[in-house]
Amino acid sequence: MTVPAPKRFSMIREFHLADWFTLGNAVCGVGALFSSMTYLAVGDVRHIHFAAALVLAALIFDVLDGRIARWRQKSSAMGRELDSLADVISFGVAPAIIAYACGMQGLYDRIVLAYFVACGVSRLARYNVTAETLSEGTGKVKYFEGTPIPTSIVLVGLLSLAAALGAVGDRLWFGHVLLGGFTLHPLVLVFAVSGSLMISRIRIPKL
């Protein structure tokens, strides 16, 4: 009995044009992580700006992949999963790591940043399992429940501004407080608010 040879690169052949833009989103997110780590290694604030610019580029790819999918009328379950995974990297993990690089490195800071990422992951998971219900059979979701994870670009912009003004490290806005011997930078609370909004039931119309 002859066993057919496995198809090579079959997954790549299944990619639609929009999926390549989604991968661009993920690559930019990973680049933002590298830039944040480079800043920690060399201390050159330009790398914070590079990281922020890469998150912005990821957002552009994220917008384009949706538009291309609608234009070509080609979407798939794999594309949706790719989009969620890319968003976790670019708009969840990357902003948290940029915040850490900027100086939010206390124990409470880490807990809040981990909470933020967990909220982003939960938000995307909820969207994926409820998208069909929210579309009401039309195939198009009319509104989001909770703020979309790409809204974290606002936080990234805030950190880039802080870096431009020299407000990083020991000079972070609002300073720091000690609670039970551990450090909390009050600025990190904007991440707690953002994460909480993502898992809220607030309805936001989808444009």
Backbone as a printed PyTorch tensor [residue, N CA C, xyz], in Angstrom:
tensor([[[  0.8560,  -1.2060,   0.0000],
         [  0.0000,   0.0000,   0.0000],
         [  0.8830,   1.2440,   0.0000]],

        [[  0.6250,   2.1120,  -0.9420],
         [  1.4290,   3.3210,  -1.0580],
         [  0.8520,   4.4280,  -0.1980]],

        [[  1.7030,   5.0180,   0.6250],
         [  1.2750,   6.1270,   1.4880],
         [  1.5710,   7.4260,   0.7620]],

        [[  0.5590,   8.2540,   0.5450],
         [  0.7980,   9.5170,  -0.1640],
         [  1.7660,  10.4010,   0.6070]],

        [[  2.6260,  11.0680,  -0.1290],
         [  3.5950,  11.9740,   0.4960],
         [  2.8550,  13.1510,   1.1130]],

        [[  3.3090,  13.6070,   2.2660],
         [  2.6470,  14.7530,   2.9040],
         [  2.7990,  16.0050,   2.0560]],

        [[  1.7810,  16.8300,   2.0960],
         [  1.8410,  18.0900,   1.3570],
         [  2.7280,  19.0680,   2.1040]],

        [[  3.6810,  19.6220,   1.3790],
         [  4.5820,  20.5670,   2.0050],
         [  4.0090,  21.9760,   1.9360]],

        [[  4.2210,  22.7010,   3.0270],
         [  3.8030,  24.0980,   3.0980],
         [  2.3080,  24.2690,   2.8600]],

        [[  1.5210,  23.2390,   3.2070],
         [  0.0870,  23.3240,   2.9480],
         [ -0.5580,  24.4490,   3.7390]],

        [[ -0.0720,  24.6900,   4.9640],
         [ -0.6560,  25.7540,   5.7620],
         [ -0.4380,  27.1090,   5.0990]],

        [[  0.7680,  27.3260,   4.5760],
         [  1.0660,  28.5860,   3.8990],
         [  0.1370,  28.7950,   2.7120]],

        [[ -0.1640,  27.7310,   1.9940],
         [ -1.0280,  27.8630,   0.8230],
         [ -2.4510,  28.2440,   1.2150]],

        [[ -2.8240,  27.9420,   2.4540],
         [ -4.1700,  28.2780,   2.9030],
         [ -4.2960,  29.7220,   3.3670]],

        [[ -3.1820,  30.4170,   3.4670],
         [ -3.2280,  31.8070,   3.9130],
         [ -3.9010,  32.6840,   2.8590]],

        [[ -4.7570,  33.5830,   3.3360],
         [ -5.3190,  34.6110,   2.4710],
         [ -4.4260,  35.8520,   2.5630]],

        [[ -4.6580,  36.8070,   1.6830],
         [ -3.8520,  38.0240,   1.6930],
         [ -3.9480,  38.7190,   3.0480]],

        [[ -5.1340,  38.7570,   3.6210],
         [ -5.3170,  39.4240,   4.9140],
         [ -4.4710,  38.7740,   6.0060]],

        [[ -4.2690,  37.4590,   5.9070],
         [ -3.5020,  36.7490,   6.9280],
         [ -2.0460,  37.2060,   6.9540]],

        [[ -1.5200,  37.5730,   5.8130],
         [ -0.1410,  38.0560,   5.7790],
         [ -0.0280,  39.4040,   6.4970]],

        [[ -1.0500,  40.2190,   6.3920],
         [ -1.0490,  41.4870,   7.1290],
         [ -1.1770,  41.2220,   8.6270]],

        [[ -1.9380,  40.1910,   8.9870],
         [ -2.0430,  39.8170,  10.3890],
         [ -0.6880,  39.3910,  10.9310]],

        [[  0.0610,  38.6340,  10.1380],
         [  1.4070,  38.2430,  10.5520],
         [  2.3170,  39.4690,  10.6750]],

        [[  2.0930,  40.4640,   9.8300],
         [  2.8450,  41.7200,   9.9470],
         [  2.5820,  42.3690,  11.2940]],

        [[  1.3410,  42.3080,  11.7370],
         [  0.9580,  42.8020,  13.0590],
         [  1.7950,  42.0930,  14.1310]],

        [[  1.8410,  40.7710,  14.0820],
         [  2.5850,  39.9870,  15.0770],
         [  4.0720,  40.3060,  15.0560]],

        [[  4.6340,  40.4210,  13.8470],
         [  6.0650,  40.7090,  13.7210],
         [  6.3940,  42.0670,  14.3330]],

        [[  5.5400,  43.0490,  14.1010],
         [  5.7570,  44.3770,  14.7010],
         [  5.6940,  44.2970,  16.2210]],

        [[  4.7700,  43.4930,  16.7430],
         [  4.6730,  43.3360,  18.1860],
         [  5.9270,  42.7320,  18.7810]],

        [[  6.4600,  41.7200,  18.1230],
         [  7.7060,  41.1040,  18.5890],
         [  8.8530,  42.1120,  18.5030]],

        [[  8.8650,  42.8980,  17.4320],
         [  9.8830,  43.9390,  17.3040],
         [  9.8230,  44.9360,  18.4460]],

        [[  8.6020,  45.2650,  18.8870],
         [  8.4420,  46.1860,  20.0220],
         [  9.0310,  45.5850,  21.2960]],

        [[  8.8790,  44.2740,  21.4590],
         [  9.4780,  43.5930,  22.6190],
         [ 11.0010,  43.6850,  22.5670]],

        [[ 11.5640,  43.4290,  21.3870],
         [ 13.0160,  43.5070,  21.2380],
         [ 13.5240,  44.9220,  21.5440]],

        [[ 12.8080,  45.9320,  21.0440],
         [ 13.2320,  47.3150,  21.2790],
         [ 13.1800,  47.6610,  22.7630]],

        [[ 12.1580,  47.1650,  23.4540],
         [ 12.0530,  47.4110,  24.9050],
         [ 13.2200,  46.7780,  25.6460]],

        [[ 13.5720,  45.5650,  25.2550],
         [ 14.6940,  44.8860,  25.9080],
         [ 16.0150,  45.5730,  25.5830]],

        [[ 16.1220,  46.1050,  24.3740],
         [ 17.3390,  46.8380,  24.0070],
         [ 17.4820,  48.0870,  24.8590]],

        [[ 16.3430,  48.7550,  25.1180],
         [ 16.3950,  49.9370,  25.9950],
         [ 16.9060,  49.5570,  27.3830]],

        [[ 16.4200,  48.4450,  27.9210],
         [ 16.8780,  47.9980,  29.2320],
         [ 18.3780,  47.6890,  29.2270]],

        [[ 18.8730,  47.2450,  28.0810],
         [ 20.2860,  46.8740,  27.9910],
         [ 21.1980,  48.0770,  27.8100]],

        [[ 20.7750,  49.0410,  26.9930],
         [ 21.6790,  50.1440,  26.6430],
         [ 21.2490,  51.5000,  27.1980]],

        [[ 19.9890,  51.6240,  27.6070],
         [ 19.5330,  52.8680,  28.2100],
         [ 19.2910,  54.0040,  27.2420]],

        [[ 19.2740,  53.7400,  25.9590],
         [ 19.0160,  54.7870,  24.9540],
         [ 17.5090,  54.9090,  24.7610]],

        [[ 16.9560,  56.0810,  25.1280],
         [ 15.5060,  56.2650,  25.1290],
         [ 14.8960,  56.1450,  23.7350]],

        [[ 15.7000,  56.2450,  22.7170],
         [ 15.1790,  56.0960,  21.3560],
         [ 14.4980,  54.7430,  21.1700]],

        [[ 14.9690,  53.7430,  21.8890],
         [ 14.4090,  52.4030,  21.7230],
         [ 12.9860,  52.3090,  22.2830]],

        [[ 12.6500,  53.1630,  23.2420],
         [ 11.2580,  53.2370,  23.6980],
         [ 10.3880,  53.7860,  22.5720]],

        [[ 10.8860,  54.7970,  21.8920],
         [ 10.1470,  55.3630,  20.7620],
         [ 10.0400,  54.3630,  19.6130]],

        [[ 11.1130,  53.6010,  19.3790],
         [ 11.0510,  52.5590,  18.3490],
         [  9.9650,  51.5390,  18.7040]],

        [[  9.9240,  51.1500,  19.9640],
         [  8.9230,  50.1770,  20.4060],
         [  7.5110,  50.7280,  20.2000]],

        [[  7.3070,  51.9880,  20.5710],
         [  5.9970,  52.6130,  20.4060],
         [  5.6220,  52.6950,  18.9280]],

        [[  6.5930,  53.0310,  18.0790],
         [  6.3250,  53.1280,  16.6420],
         [  5.9480,  51.7660,  16.0650]],

        [[  6.5650,  50.7140,  16.5730],
         [  6.2550,  49.3750,  16.0850],
         [  4.8500,  48.9360,  16.5150]],

        [[  4.4250,  49.3430,  17.6930],
         [  3.0440,  49.0470,  18.1070],
         [  2.0700,  49.8060,  17.2130]],

        [[  2.4080,  51.0430,  16.8660],
         [  1.5700,  51.8030,  15.9340],
         [  1.5180,  51.1100,  14.5780]],

        [[  2.6550,  50.6210,  14.0980],
         [  2.6930,  49.8850,  12.8240],
         [  1.8240,  48.6300,  12.9240]],

        [[  1.8680,  47.9580,  14.0800],
         [  1.0290,  46.7710,  14.2870],
         [ -0.4510,  47.1380,  14.1800]],

        [[ -0.8110,  48.3030,  14.7240],
         [ -2.2010,  48.7490,  14.6320],
         [ -2.6100,  48.9810,  13.1800]],

        [[ -1.7180,  49.5490,  12.3940],
         [ -2.0040,  49.7820,  10.9740],
         [ -2.2260,  48.4530,  10.2660]],

        [[ -1.3630,  47.4760,  10.5280],
         [ -1.5460,  46.1460,   9.9420],
         [ -2.8690,  45.5290,  10.3990]],

        [[ -3.2170,  45.7490,  11.6630],
         [ -4.4490,  45.1910,  12.2120],
         [ -5.6780,  45.7700,  11.5130]],

        [[ -5.6410,  47.0610,  11.2560],
         [ -6.7570,  47.7100,  10.5470],
         [ -6.8240,  47.2160,   9.1030]],

        [[ -5.6590,  47.1330,   8.4660],
         [ -5.6210,  46.7380,   7.0560],
         [ -6.0730,  45.3040,   6.8400]],

        [[ -5.7250,  44.3930,   7.7660],
         [ -6.1110,  43.0060,   7.5210],
         [ -7.6290,  42.8360,   7.5210]],

        [[ -8.3090,  43.5810,   8.3890],
         [ -9.7630,  43.5200,   8.3890],
         [-10.3690,  44.1050,   7.1200]],

        [[ -9.8080,  45.2270,   6.6890],
         [-10.3290,  45.8700,   5.4760],
         [-10.0890,  44.9910,   4.2460]],

        [[ -8.9220,  44.3620,   4.1940],
         [ -8.6130,  43.5070,   3.0470],
         [ -9.5090,  42.2780,   3.0350]],

        [[ -9.7500,  41.7170,   4.2230],
         [-10.6220,  40.5420,   4.3040],
         [-12.0300,  40.8740,   3.8190]],

        [[-12.5320,  42.0590,   4.1830],
         [-13.8760,  42.4610,   3.7280],
         [-13.8790,  42.7710,   2.2390]],

        [[-12.7960,  43.4050,   1.7680],
         [-12.7120,  43.7570,   0.3420],
         [-12.6870,  42.5070,  -0.5270]],

        [[-11.8910,  41.5290,  -0.1200],
         [-11.7700,  40.2990,  -0.9010],
         [-12.8470,  39.2680,  -0.5440]],

        [[-13.6240,  39.5950,   0.4960],
         [-14.6910,  38.6970,   0.9610],
         [-14.1480,  37.3000,   1.2550]],

        [[-12.9580,  37.3020,   1.8700],
         [-12.3350,  36.0360,   2.2500],
         [-11.9000,  36.1240,   3.7050]],

        [[-12.5130,  35.3040,   4.5160],
         [-12.1350,  35.2190,   5.9170],
         [-12.2440,  33.7610,   6.3420]],

        [[-11.6020,  33.4290,   7.4360],
         [-11.6050,  32.0470,   7.8910],
         [-11.4470,  32.0050,   9.3960]],

        [[-11.7540,  30.8340,   9.9690],
         [-11.5710,  30.6550,  11.4060],
         [-10.0900,  30.7980,  11.7630]],

        [[ -9.2050,  30.2950,  10.8760],
         [ -7.7810,  30.4190,  11.1410],
         [ -7.3550,  31.8790,  11.1460]],

        [[ -7.9130,  32.6700,  10.2390],
         [ -7.5940,  34.0840,  10.1870],
         [ -8.0070,  34.7960,  11.4540]],

        [[ -9.1600,  34.4130,  11.9860],
         [ -9.6430,  35.0340,  13.2190],
         [ -8.7270,  34.6810,  14.3880]],

        [[ -8.2910,  33.4260,  14.4390],
         [ -7.3940,  33.0090,  15.5170],
         [ -6.0310,  33.6880,  15.3690]],

        [[ -5.5460,  33.7960,  14.1400],
         [ -4.2890,  34.4960,  13.8940],
         [ -4.3710,  35.9340,  14.3950]],

        [[ -5.4840,  36.5740,  14.1040],
         [ -5.6770,  37.9640,  14.4970],
         [ -5.6220,  38.1100,  16.0100]],

        [[ -6.2820,  37.2040,  16.7160],
         [ -6.2960,  37.2750,  18.1770],
         [ -4.9050,  37.0610,  18.7590]],

        [[ -4.1860,  36.0700,  18.2280],
         [ -2.8500,  35.7950,  18.7400],
         [ -1.9030,  36.9730,  18.4880]],

        [[ -2.0130,  37.5610,  17.3010],
         [ -1.1780,  38.7210,  16.9850],
         [ -1.5120,  39.8920,  17.9000]],

        [[ -2.8070,  40.0990,  18.1540],
         [ -3.2300,  41.2020,  19.0190],
         [ -2.7320,  41.0310,  20.4470]],

        [[ -2.6960,  39.7990,  20.9310],
         [ -2.1820,  39.5480,  22.2830],
         [ -0.7320,  40.0220,  22.3840]],

        [[  0.0530,  39.7280,  21.3530],
         [  1.4600,  40.1300,  21.3650],
         [  1.6000,  41.6430,  21.2660]],

        [[  0.9500,  42.2250,  20.2550],
         [  1.1740,  43.6440,  19.9270],
         [  0.4850,  44.6130,  20.8680]],

        [[ -0.7030,  44.2550,  21.3510],
         [ -1.4850,  45.2070,  22.1430],
         [ -1.6980,  44.7630,  23.5880]],

        [[ -1.1650,  43.5820,  23.9240],
         [ -1.2400,  43.1040,  25.2940],
         [  0.1470,  43.0160,  25.9020]],

        [[  0.9480,  42.0850,  25.4010],
         [  2.2750,  41.8610,  25.9680],
         [  3.2080,  43.0460,  25.7020]],

        [[  3.2350,  43.5520,  24.4710],
         [  4.1740,  44.6330,  24.1390],
         [  3.9510,  45.8900,  24.9890]],

        [[  2.7140,  46.4090,  25.1370],
         [  2.5400,  47.5810,  26.0100],
         [  2.9710,  47.3220,  27.4470]],

        [[  2.6970,  46.1090,  27.9560],
         [  3.1010,  45.7810,  29.3270],
         [  4.6240,  45.7920,  29.4710]],

        [[  5.3150,  45.2560,  28.4860],
         [  6.7820,  45.2120,  28.5460],
         [  7.3740,  46.6130,  28.3580]],

        [[  6.7560,  47.4270,  27.5210],
         [  7.2180,  48.8190,  27.3770],
         [  7.0750,  49.5450,  28.7130]],

        [[  5.9420,  49.3220,  29.3950],
         [  5.7330,  49.9380,  30.7060],
         [  6.7980,  49.4730,  31.6980]],

        [[  7.1080,  48.1880,  31.6690],
         [  8.1470,  47.6460,  32.5470],
         [  9.4910,  48.3010,  32.2320]],

        [[  9.8040,  48.4170,  30.9450],
         [ 11.0700,  49.0350,  30.5480],
         [ 11.1470,  50.4930,  30.9970]],

        [[ 10.0000,  51.1690,  31.0120],
         [  9.9640,  52.5810,  31.4050],
         [ 10.1250,  52.7750,  32.9100]],

        [[ 10.0640,  51.6860,  33.6680],
         [ 10.3160,  51.8190,  35.1040],
         [  9.2850,  51.2080,  36.0180]],

        [[  8.1970,  50.6780,  35.4770],
         [  7.1630,  50.0720,  36.3200],
         [  7.5680,  48.6330,  36.6420]],

        [[  8.5210,  48.5220,  37.5550],
         [  9.1590,  47.2350,  37.8090],
         [  8.9510,  46.7280,  39.2300]],

        [[  8.1520,  47.4300,  40.0210],
         [  7.8650,  46.9770,  41.3720],
         [  6.9610,  45.7480,  41.3650]],

        [[  6.8490,  45.0870,  42.5260],
         [  6.0180,  43.8860,  42.6100],
         [  4.5740,  44.1830,  42.2230]],

        [[  4.0230,  45.2630,  42.7650],
         [  2.6340,  45.5980,  42.4490],
         [  2.4810,  46.0020,  40.9890]],

        [[  3.5150,  46.6580,  40.4450],
         [  3.4930,  47.0110,  39.0190],
         [  3.3770,  45.7490,  38.1640]],

        [[  4.1540,  44.7420,  38.5070],
         [  4.1500,  43.4970,  37.7350],
         [  2.7960,  42.8000,  37.8220]],

        [[  2.2060,  42.8510,  38.9970],
         [  0.8840,  42.2320,  39.1620],
         [ -0.1410,  42.9430,  38.2850]],

        [[ -0.1090,  44.2770,  38.2940],
         [ -1.0580,  45.0550,  37.4880],
         [ -0.8320,  44.7980,  36.0020]],

        [[  0.4240,  44.7650,  35.5750],
         [  0.7230,  44.5410,  34.1550],
         [  0.3050,  43.1350,  33.7290]],

        [[  0.5070,  42.1500,  34.6090],
         [  0.0490,  40.7910,  34.3040],
         [ -1.4720,  40.7470,  34.2270]],

        [[ -2.1350,  41.4940,  35.1100],
         [ -3.6020,  41.5970,  35.0780],
         [ -4.0620,  42.1890,  33.7550]],

        [[ -3.3750,  43.2320,  33.3040],
         [ -3.7110,  43.8850,  32.0360],
         [ -3.6480,  42.8960,  30.8740]],

        [[ -2.5510,  42.1210,  30.8160],
         [ -2.4050,  41.1400,  29.7400],
         [ -3.4800,  40.0640,  29.8450]],

        [[ -3.7630,  39.6010,  31.0650],
         [ -4.7960,  38.5810,  31.2600],
         [ -6.1600,  39.0870,  30.8110]],

        [[ -6.4350,  40.3500,  31.0790],
         [ -7.7010,  40.9450,  30.6280],
         [ -7.7730,  40.9820,  29.1070]],

        [[ -6.6450,  41.3350,  28.4700],
         [ -6.6150,  41.3660,  27.0160],
         [ -6.8600,  39.9970,  26.4140]],

        [[ -6.2190,  38.9770,  26.9820],
         [ -6.4180,  37.6070,  26.4980],
         [ -7.8730,  37.1920,  26.6860]],

        [[ -8.4290,  37.5030,  27.8540],
         [ -9.8280,  37.1360,  28.1320],
         [-10.7840,  37.8590,  27.1990]],

        [[-10.4790,  39.1240,  26.9350],
         [-11.3280,  39.9210,  26.0370],
         [-11.3690,  39.3060,  24.6420]],

        [[-10.2220,  38.8950,  24.1380],
         [-10.1540,  38.3070,  22.8020],
         [-10.8390,  36.9450,  22.7650]],

        [[-10.6550,  36.1590,  23.8160],
         [-11.3000,  34.8490,  23.8690],
         [-12.8130,  35.0000,  23.8830]],

        [[-13.3010,  35.9550,  24.6730],
         [-14.7470,  36.1800,  24.7400],
         [-15.2900,  36.6150,  23.3760]],

        [[-14.5630,  37.4810,  22.7150],
         [-15.0060,  37.9320,  21.3970],
         [-15.0970,  36.7680,  20.4220]],

        [[-14.0770,  35.9140,  20.4300],
         [-14.0490,  34.8020,  19.4810],
         [-15.2210,  33.8430,  19.6750]],

        [[-15.6040,  33.6080,  20.9180],
         [-16.6770,  32.6430,  21.1600],
         [-18.0700,  33.2700,  21.0600]],

        [[-18.1350,  34.5950,  21.0830],
         [-19.4540,  35.2390,  21.0150],
         [-19.6870,  35.9920,  19.7050]],

        [[-18.6730,  36.0190,  18.8150],
         [-18.7910,  36.8040,  17.5770],
         [-20.0040,  36.3840,  16.7580]],

        [[-20.2440,  35.0850,  16.6600],
         [-21.3630,  34.6110,  15.8520],
         [-22.6930,  35.0630,  16.4460]],

        [[-22.7970,  35.0210,  17.7720],
         [-24.0260,  35.4630,  18.4290],
         [-24.2290,  36.9550,  18.2620]],

        [[-23.1310,  37.7250,  18.4460],
         [-23.2400,  39.1760,  18.3430],
         [-23.5820,  39.6310,  16.9340]],

        [[-23.2250,  38.8330,  15.9210],
         [-23.5170,  39.2140,  14.5380],
         [-24.9740,  38.9840,  14.1790]],

        [[-25.7010,  38.2420,  15.0280],
         [-27.1240,  37.9840,  14.8210],
         [-27.3990,  37.3770,  13.4570]],

        [[-26.4820,  36.5050,  13.0210],
         [-26.6760,  35.8000,  11.7580],
         [-26.3270,  36.5870,  10.5160]],

        [[-25.8910,  37.8310,  10.6770],
         [-25.5710,  38.6630,   9.5150],
         [-24.1260,  38.4860,   9.0560]],

        [[-23.2900,  37.8570,   9.9220],
         [-21.8830,  37.6890,   9.5900],
         [-21.0510,  38.9020,   9.9330]],

        [[-21.6770,  39.9610,  10.4510],
         [-20.9630,  41.1780,  10.8190],
         [-21.3140,  41.5680,  12.2420]],

        [[-20.3030,  41.7340,  13.0730],
         [-20.5220,  42.1300,  14.4610],
         [-20.8390,  43.6180,  14.5040]],

        [[-21.9400,  43.9670,  15.1800],
         [-22.3910,  45.3570,  15.2100],
         [-21.7430,  46.1660,  16.3250]],

        [[-21.3050,  45.4780,  17.3760],
         [-20.7060,  46.2050,  18.4890],
         [-19.7260,  45.2990,  19.2420]],

        [[-18.8280,  45.9460,  19.9710],
         [-17.8910,  45.2310,  20.8340],
         [-18.4390,  45.2090,  22.2560]],

        [[-18.1650,  44.1550,  22.9790],
         [-18.4190,  44.1370,  24.4170],
         [-17.0810,  44.3600,  25.0960]],

        [[-16.9530,  45.4910,  25.7690],
         [-15.6660,  45.8690,  26.3370],
         [-14.8150,  46.5730,  25.3040]],

        [[-13.8770,  47.3660,  25.7600],
         [-13.0200,  48.0950,  24.8160],
         [-12.1050,  47.1280,  24.0740]],

        [[-11.9220,  47.2980,  22.7810],
         [-11.0170,  46.4240,  22.0120],
         [ -9.5810,  46.5530,  22.5100]],

        [[ -8.8390,  45.4710,  22.4630],
         [ -7.4660,  45.4800,  22.9750],
         [ -6.5510,  46.4660,  22.2380]],

        [[ -6.7800,  46.7800,  20.9340],
         [ -5.8900,  47.7630,  20.3020],
         [ -5.9740,  49.1620,  20.9130]],

        [[ -6.9730,  49.4220,  21.7750],
         [ -7.0330,  50.7360,  22.4320],
         [ -5.8250,  50.9510,  23.3430]],

        [[ -5.0590,  49.8990,  23.6010],
         [ -3.8450,  50.0590,  24.4150],
         [ -2.8130,  50.9380,  23.7180]],

        [[ -3.0390,  51.2510,  22.4370],
         [ -2.1370,  52.1650,  21.7380],
         [ -2.0990,  53.5170,  22.4540]],

        [[ -3.1840,  53.8740,  23.1370],
         [ -3.2230,  55.1290,  23.8980],
         [ -2.1940,  55.0800,  25.0250]],

        [[ -2.1100,  53.9440,  25.7040],
         [ -1.1400,  53.7840,  26.7870],
         [  0.2860,  53.8410,  26.2480]],

        [[  0.4870,  53.2230,  25.0910],
         [  1.8150,  53.2350,  24.4750],
         [  2.2090,  54.6640,  24.1030]],

        [[  1.2540,  55.4130,  23.5630],
         [  1.5190,  56.8120,  23.2380],
         [  1.8700,  57.6180,  24.4820]],

        [[  1.1740,  57.3260,  25.5810],
         [  1.4490,  58.0120,  26.8490],
         [  2.8720,  57.7150,  27.3240]],

        [[  3.2920,  56.4670,  27.1970],
         [  4.6450,  56.0940,  27.6140],
         [  5.7070,  56.7190,  26.7150]],

        [[  5.4060,  56.8020,  25.4280],
         [  6.3450,  57.4340,  24.5070],
         [  6.5070,  58.9130,  24.8380]],

        [[  5.3930,  59.5630,  25.1980],
         [  5.4520,  60.9670,  25.6040],
         [  6.2760,  61.1170,  26.8840]],

        [[  6.0420,  60.2260,  27.8430],
         [  6.8080,  60.2720,  29.0870],
         [  8.3000,  60.1210,  28.8040]],

        [[  8.6260,  59.2000,  27.8940],
         [ 10.0330,  58.9950,  27.5500],
         [ 10.6260,  60.2360,  26.9010]],

        [[  9.8440,  60.8880,  26.0430],
         [ 10.3210,  62.0950,  25.3640],
         [ 10.5990,  63.2200,  26.3650]],

        [[  9.8400,  63.2340,  27.4710],
         [ 10.0000,  64.2690,  28.4920],
         [ 10.9450,  63.8490,  29.6120]],

        [[ 11.5530,  62.6790,  29.4470],
         [ 12.5040,  62.2090,  30.4530],
         [ 11.8600,  61.6060,  31.6920]],

        [[ 10.5540,  61.3590,  31.6360],
         [  9.8270,  60.8430,  32.7950],
         [  9.7930,  59.3170,  32.7850]],

        [[ 10.9670,  58.7080,  32.8510],
         [ 11.0720,  57.2560,  32.9020],
         [ 11.9990,  56.8820,  34.0550]],

        [[ 12.0000,  55.6010,  34.4020],
         [ 12.8530,  55.1590,  35.5020],
         [ 12.4420,  55.8070,  36.8130]],

        [[ 13.3980,  56.4030,  37.5000],
         [ 13.1380,  57.0520,  38.7880],
         [ 12.3370,  58.3370,  38.6450]],

        [[ 12.1680,  58.8110,  37.4110],
         [ 11.4620,  60.0750,  37.1800],
         [ 10.0520,  59.8700,  36.6140]],

        [[  9.5250,  58.6750,  36.7640],
         [  8.1700,  58.4090,  36.2780],
         [  7.1730,  59.3740,  36.8970]],

        [[  6.1860,  59.7810,  36.1000],
         [  5.1370,  60.6500,  36.6260],
         [  4.4900,  60.0120,  37.8590]],

        [[  4.1900,  60.8440,  38.8470],
         [  3.5210,  60.4480,  40.1020],
         [  4.4190,  59.6330,  41.0310]],

        [[  5.6770,  59.4520,  40.6570],
         [  6.6220,  58.8090,  41.5490],
         [  6.2620,  57.3770,  41.8930]],

        [[  6.5400,  56.9930,  43.1480],
         [  6.2240,  55.6370,  43.5890],
         [  5.8510,  55.6560,  45.0700]],

        [[  5.1640,  54.6270,  45.4930],
         [  4.8160,  54.4740,  46.9030],
         [  5.2110,  53.0650,  47.3440]],

        [[  5.4770,  52.9300,  48.6470],
         [  5.8100,  51.6320,  49.2190],
         [  4.6120,  51.1140,  50.0060]],

        [[  4.1770,  49.9180,  49.6710],
         [  3.0630,  49.2810,  50.3620],
         [  3.5330,  47.9170,  50.8540]],

        [[  3.6390,  47.7820,  52.1560],
         [  4.1010,  46.5120,  52.7150],
         [  5.5080,  46.1560,  52.2890]],

        [[  6.3170,  47.1760,  52.0200],
         [  7.6920,  46.9390,  51.6280],
         [  7.9000,  46.7140,  50.1400]],

        [[  6.8130,  46.7770,  49.3660],
         [  6.9190,  46.5680,  47.9260],
         [  6.4900,  47.8400,  47.1910]],

        [[  7.0280,  48.0100,  45.9930],
         [  6.8540,  49.2660,  45.2490],
         [  5.6540,  49.2350,  44.3090]],

        [[  4.9470,  50.3630,  44.3060],
         [  3.8780,  50.5940,  43.3280],
         [  4.0830,  51.9570,  42.7060]],

        [[  4.1260,  52.0020,  41.3710],
         [  4.1370,  53.2780,  40.6540],
         [  2.6900,  53.5960,  40.2670]],

        [[  2.1070,  54.6560,  40.8330],
         [  0.6980,  54.9620,  40.5530],
         [  0.3530,  55.0280,  39.0670]],

        [[  1.3270,  55.3790,  38.2270],
         [  1.0530,  55.4710,  36.7920],
         [  0.5840,  54.1370,  36.2200]],

        [[  1.0120,  53.0330,  36.8310],
         [  0.6420,  51.7120,  36.3150],
         [ -0.8640,  51.4730,  36.4210]],

        [[ -1.5440,  52.2620,  37.2440],
         [ -2.9780,  52.0540,  37.4280],
         [ -3.7740,  52.3370,  36.1530]],

        [[ -3.1900,  53.0860,  35.2080],
         [ -3.8900,  53.2880,  33.9350],
         [ -4.0250,  51.9630,  33.1960]],

        [[ -3.0710,  51.0510,  33.4300],
         [ -3.1650,  49.7170,  32.8350],
         [ -4.2670,  48.8990,  33.5050]],

        [[ -4.4430,  49.0840,  34.8060],
         [ -5.5240,  48.3960,  35.5120],
         [ -6.8780,  48.8570,  34.9900]],

        [[ -7.0080,  50.1660,  34.7560],
         [ -8.2620,  50.7130,  34.2330],
         [ -8.5150,  50.1910,  32.8230]],

        [[ -7.4830,  50.2210,  31.9860],
         [ -7.6240,  49.7470,  30.6080],
         [ -8.0260,  48.2800,  30.5690]],

        [[ -7.3780,  47.4600,  31.3780],
         [ -7.7120,  46.0390,  31.4140],
         [ -9.1360,  45.8050,  31.8780]],

        [[ -9.5520,  46.5390,  32.8980],
         [-10.9080,  46.3830,  33.4240],
         [-11.9540,  46.7740,  32.3870]],

        [[-11.6670,  47.8110,  31.6180],
         [-12.6010,  48.2250,  30.5660],
         [-12.7100,  47.1670,  29.4740]],

        [[-11.6020,  46.4640,  29.2120],
         [-11.6290,  45.4390,  28.1720],
         [-12.5540,  44.2810,  28.5390]],

        [[-12.6240,  43.9290,  29.8150],
         [-13.4600,  42.7890,  30.2150],
         [-14.8300,  43.2280,  30.7190]],

        [[-15.1230,  44.5240,  30.5900],
         [-16.4300,  45.0270,  31.0050],
         [-17.4910,  44.6420,  29.9760]],

        [[-18.7390,  44.9430,  30.2920],
         [-19.8550,  44.6770,  29.3800],
         [-20.2800,  45.9220,  28.6090]],

        [[-19.4390,  46.9370,  28.6400],
         [-19.7460,  48.1580,  27.9110],
         [-19.8650,  47.8420,  26.4170]],

        [[-20.9370,  48.3320,  25.7970],
         [-21.1250,  48.1040,  24.3710],
         [-20.5920,  49.2670,  23.5550]],

        [[-19.6890,  48.9640,  22.6530],
         [-19.0790,  49.9820,  21.8020],
         [-19.3930,  49.6510,  20.3430]],

        [[-20.0970,  50.5300,  19.6420],
         [-20.4320,  50.2550,  18.2310],
         [-19.1760,  50.0100,  17.4140]],

        [[-19.2360,  49.0000,  16.5420],
         [-18.1140,  48.6920,  15.6580],
         [-18.2800,  49.4780,  14.3770]],

        [[-17.2640,  50.2860,  14.0570],
         [-17.3440,  51.1250,  12.8530],
         [-17.0230,  50.3200,  11.6110]]])
